[in-house]
Amino acid sequence: MISVASLTPRRGRNVELLLLVIAVGIVVLAYANVEVAARGELPANLLAQTLGLLAIAGTFHLVLRWRASYADPLLLPIVTLLNGLGLVMLHRIDIARGNEFSSGLALRQLTWSALAVGIAIAVLVVLRDHRLLRRYTYSAGLAAVVLLLMPLLPFIGREEFGARIWIRVGSFTFQPGEVAKIALAIFFAGYLVSARDALSVSGKKVLGLILPRAKDLGPILVAWVLSLGILVFQRDLGSSLLFFGLFIAMLYVATERVSWIAIGLALLGVGAYFAYGTFAHLQTRVHLWLDPFAPGQSDQVAKGLMGLAAGGLVGTGLGRGRPTETYVVESDFIFTAFGEELGLIGLFAMILLYALLVQRGLRAAVGVRDGFGKLLATGLAFSIALQCFVVIGGLTRVIPLTGLTTPFLSAGGSSLLANWTIVALLLRISDQARRPLDETPPKVSAEPTEMVRAS
């Protein structure tokens, strides 16, 4: 008879190391390809760049062997590849603009990447058990509100492209909303684990849907008002959609009630109608969505679409396109730059990487044994999925353009810090999910005894 000990899962660290070497190799090959196509020779700092990337990825790998040996072996290689490809494209944009490496976007992004990896490593080392975060449920909620309000403060709040989502202190700029999405995920997970029984109580049945009781609508209305507040005061459509969608998804996972999704979509429709009739900048975005080639308006979306069309099926090749023809290509429209130079096949490959990243996060949610961890992993994975959908949907005219950045690819330190922290939390949760029962740490005092019902 096979004993339980013999069924101990493989840690997968050697597989992770092999995949990391492959990921770094792809990034280095792409970097060399850009230099050869644009300048006709290999870069002089190719060896230094290779060793630097290997050092960053290798350090994270060693920390996982030390602190989270059962963590999912695919998460780190996927994110390393995406982050590295983003660095390559930013270097490509620097070349097109005539910027040197020492003063361009790529070096700044590489610095932020190293800092983001350092923070992610610190999260893994300090946070030995993700369930400890539940103790700070309401502190996380308060922190999220403070972070979201910071851009509205005088002197430090800063407006760019019509959205007030930045703060500036001296020469340092930061987007607090990126960190707020992590705090909100922690708050939603902690709150919904405690309140899921009340929110699951059945009310009246209407059109085949079992609606919740009227007195249980408070949380979703609060989330809706918060999202509208972000849209009204910060004019940030992307963050508004992200935060409200995150709450609805986690609410559905906690309660298994399809009616909550229906109510959320209805509130979203009401909010969209109100916002469209009230804000001129939102009307402009809708007009760009309906007819991006109309005269007398911004041609940003039109140029992004033409860049995608120029790439065709296989692309023009790295270093051989014209990505800077599109405005703000380094952040909002970096995906169109990849589409032009890598083509539809390259874009599908990158979308599959994101899909695999989200799937591994959801797999950790299914495998972890506590309700808080299930909801937190679901929320973090869904935040990446929703952000990718909103960004790519806006660029391809599936939905109006929102102004969010593509995770790990777009220029911006705020996004990198937040998304690498999300990966660290998913690695911690996946380590707990894959760890054998006899090696699992004892429950912390804040952990409820019941678990979220399996969907």
N, C-alpha and C positions, 0 to 999 in steps of 0.2 A: 504494500500500500504506500502511495506517495505521501510523504509528510508535508506539512505546511511550509517548513523551512526550505524544502527543495524547490518550492514555487516562488522563491524570492525573485523579483523582477531584476533584470539587468539594469545597471545604472546608466549605461550608454555614454559614458564620458569619452571613451576612445572613438566612438562614432562621431561624437560632437567635435573632437579634435580634428578628425579627418575632414569633416564638412567645413570646419573653420578654415583649414588650409586651402580647400577648394574655393571657398568664398573669397578669401584674400587673393588667391590666384586669379580669379575672374576680374576682380577690381583692378589689380595691377595690369592685367592684359588690356582692359578697357582704357586705363590711364595711358599706357604706352601707345595704344591705337590712336587716341586723341592727339597725342603729341606728333606722331608720325604723319597723320593726315593733315594737321594744321601747320606743322613746321618742318616736316620732312626728315626728322631724326628722333632718336630715342631721348627722353629727358635725362639730364645729367644727374638728377636726384632720384632716379628710379629705385636704386638699391636702398637709399635712406627711407623713401616712402614705403617700400615693401616691409622693411624691418620695423618701421614705426607702427604700421597696421597690425603686423604680427604680434608686436609687443602689447598693443592695446587689447586685441582679441585674446591673446594667450594669457594675459593677466586675469581677465575675467574668467577664462576657462579654469585656471588654477584655483581661483576663489570658489568656483562651483564645486570642484573636487573636494575642497576643504569644508565648505559650509552648507552646500546643498547638493550632495552627491547623487541624489535620485531625481534631480530636476530634469525637465523635458530636454532631451539632447538636440532638438531641432530649433528651439526658439532663438538661441544665441547666433547660430550660423545664418538664419534667415535675416535677422535684424542687422548683423554685420554686413551682409551682402547689400541690403537696401541702403544702409547708411553709406557704404563705400561707393555705390553707384551714384548716390546723390553728390558725393564729393567729386566724382569724375565729371558729372555734368556741370557742376559749378565751376570747375576748372576750365571746362570747355567754354562756358560763358565768359569767363575771365579772358581767355585767349581772343574770343570774338570781339571783346570790348577793348583789347589792347592793354589789359592790366597784367602786371607782373605777379608772380605767385606770392611774393613777399608782402604784397599790399592788396591782394584780391579776395574774392569771396571764399575761395576754397580753403585758404589758410585759416581764415576766421572760423569757418565751419569745422575744420579739423580740430581747432582749439576747443570749440564748444563740444565736439564729439568726445574728446578726451575727458573734459570736465563732466559731461553727462555719464560716461562710463564710470568715472570715479564715484559719482553720486549713487549710481546703481549698485556698485560694489559695496558702498557704505550701507545702503539699505539692506543688502543681503547679509552683511556681517552683523549689523546691529539688530535687525528684526529676525530673530530666530524662529518665531512662530507668528504667522499672519493673524491668528485669532486675538493677539494682543491689541490689534487695531480697533477691535470692537469696543474696547474700553473708552475710546476717544470718538465715539459716534457723533455726539452733539458738538464736541470741540471741532471735529472736522467740518460739520455743517456750518458752524460759526465762522471758521477760517475761510470756507468757500465764499460766504456772503461778503466778508471783508475783502477778499481778493477781487471779487467781482465789482465792488464799489470803488476800489482804489483808482481806476482810470478816470472816475468822475471827480476826483479831488482836484482843487486848484493847485497850480504850480507844478505838480508832478504828473498830472494827467495829460495825455498827448493824443491828438487826433491825426489819423492818416487815412487818406482815401475815403473820407466821410465817416469812418468808424472810430469811436473813442475807446480803444481797447488796450492802449499802451500806457506805461508810466516811464518817466525819465527822471533820473537822479544824476546830475552832472552829465557825463558822456555815456552813462549806462542806461540802456533801455530794456524793458522787459514786458512781456505779455502775461499778466497774472491769470487770465482765464485758462491758460494751458495747465497751470497747477491746480486751478479750481476744479477742473474735471476729475482729478484724482480724489480731491477732498470730498466732492459730491458723491463719487462712487462709494467711498468708505461710509459716508453718512447714509446714503440710500440703503446700502447693504445692512448696516446695523439697525436702521429703523425698520426696514421691511421684515427682517427676521423676527423682531419683537411684535410687529403689528399685523403679520400676515394672516393670523387666525381671524381677526376682526375684519380685515379687508376681503377675506374669502367667503364671508357670510352671504348667502344668496338673498336677493330681493325679488322684485317682480320680473316676470318673463315677458319680453317685448320682441316681436319679430324673430323669435327663435333664440334670442340671447338672454341669458340670465343676468340681469343688471344688478349691481351692488346697491346696498341701501343708501338713501340720500345722505344720511349722516356720515357715511364713510367716504364721501366724495372730497372731503377736505384736503387730503394730501395731494391729489392730482390737481385740484384747483390752485393750491399754493405753488406747485411746480409750474403750472400754466402761467400764473401771474408773474412768477420770477422770470420765466422765459420772455414774456411780453415786456417786462421791465428792462431786460437786457436789450431787446429790440428797440424800445422807445428811447432810452437814455443813452445807450452806446451805439445804436444803429448797427448792430452786429447780428445779421441774419444767421450766419453760420453757427455761432456759439449758441444762439437761441434754439435753433433746431437740434443741435447736439445735446444740450442739457435736457431738453424736454423729451427727446427720443430716448436718451439714456434712462430716464426715470420710468417711462412707459415700458421699456423692455425689461427692466429689473422688476417692475411691478407685476408684469405678466408671468415671469419666471417664478416669483414668490407665491402667486395666488393661483396660477393656471387658469385664469378667467379671461376668455377671449373678449368679453365685454369691456375690459379695461382698455384693450387696443382700440375697440370701436369708439369708446368715449374719448380716448386720446386723439384719434384721427378727427373726430368731430370738433374738439376744442382747437386742434391745429387748423382746421378749416376756418373756424370763426376768427381765430387770431390772424390768419393770413388775409382774410377779407378786410378786417379792421386795419391791419397794417398797410395793405395796398391802397386803401382809400385815404389814409392819413399821411403817409410819408412819400415825398417825391422821389427820394433816392431808390426806394423799393419799386416804384412804378418804372423808373428808368431801367432797373435790372430785369423786370418782367418784359419790357419792350425789347431789350437786348436779347432776351431769351426767345421771344417770338419771331423777331426779325433782326438778326445780328448784322445784316448787310444793308440795313436801311440808312440812307444819307442823313447827315446832321446829328449823329450820335457817335459815341465811342466805338472804335473799330477793334477793340482788344479781343473780344470773343471771335470776331470774324478772322482776325489774323491767327488766333490759336487754331481755329478750324482749318485754315489754309495750310498751316504748318503740319497738322495731322494728315491732311490730304496729300501734301508733298512727300510725306514719308511712305505712303502706299503700304504694301504688304511687308516688305523687308527693310524699308528705310533707306536713307541716303548714305548711312554709315557714320560712325562716331567721328566727329570733327569735320564733317562734310556738309552739314546743314547750315541754316541761318536762324538759329534760335532767338537771337536778339531782335528779330523783327517784331516779336510780340512783347508788349509792355509787361514789366514786373515778372519776367519769365523765371527769375531765380526763386520765386516764392509761389505765388498763386498758380502760375502757368508752367511749372517745371515739367509737368507730365506731358504737355504738348511738345516740349523740346525732346523728350525721350521718344515720343511718337514720330517726330520728324526724322530722327537719326537712327532709331531702331525699328521703326515700322510697326505694323499691327501685331506681328508675331512677337516682337520685343515687349510691346505693351501687355499682351496677353500673358507672357511669362512673368512680368512684374505683378500683374493682378493676381496670378496664381500664387505668387509668394505671399502677398497680403492675405489671400484666402487661407493659405496653409497656416500663417501666423495666427489668424483668428480661430481656425479650427483647433490648433493646439491649445489655445487659451480656453476654448469651450470644453475641450477634452479634460483639461485640468479641473474645470468646474464640475464636470460629471463625476470625476474620480475622487475629489476631496470629500472627506467624511463629515464635515460640519456645514450647517446652513449658511453661516456668515461667509465662509470661504466660497461656497457655491455661488452666492449672489455677487460677491466681490469680483471673482474671476470672470463671471458672465458680464458684469458691467464694464470691466476693463477691456475685455476682448471686444465687446459690442461697441465701445467708444471708438476703437480703431476702425472697425468695420463701417460704422456710420460715417466717420470722418472721411474715409476713402470714398464711400458712395457719394457723399455730398460734393466732394472735390471733383471727382471724375465725372459725376453726373452734371455738374455745372459746366465743365469744359466741353462736354459732348452734347449739351443742350437737352439732356434728359430732364433737368430741373433748372431753375434760374441760378445764376452764379452767386455764390455766397461769400467768397473771400477767405475760406479756410486754407490752410497749408497741407500739403501731402506729407503724412508721417514719415520721418527719417530721410526724405528726399529734399524737401524745400529748405532754403536758407533760413536760419533763425535759431538762436540759442534756446529760446523759451520752449519751442516745440521739441527740440532734441532732449532737453532736460526732463520734460514731462513724459515723453514717450519711452525713454530709456528707463525711467522710474517705473512706468507701467510694466515694462518687460521684467524688471527685477521682481516686482510683486507677483507676476505670473509665474516666474521661476520658483519663487518661494512657495507658492500655493501648489504648483505641480510637484515639487519635492515632497510635500506632505501627502499629495494624492497618490504618488507612486511608491512611497515608503512602506515597507511591511508593517503590520500592526504591532509587532513586538519591538519595533524601533521608533514608533510614533511617540512624540512627547505627550505627557499627560495634559488633560484639558485645563485651560486657564479658567480662572474664576468667572470671567465675563461670558463664557461660552454657554449657550443654552443647551439643554439635553436633547431637545428634539431637532430634527433635521428638516430642511426644505423637502417637500414631497417631490419625488422624481417626476419629471415631465414625460 
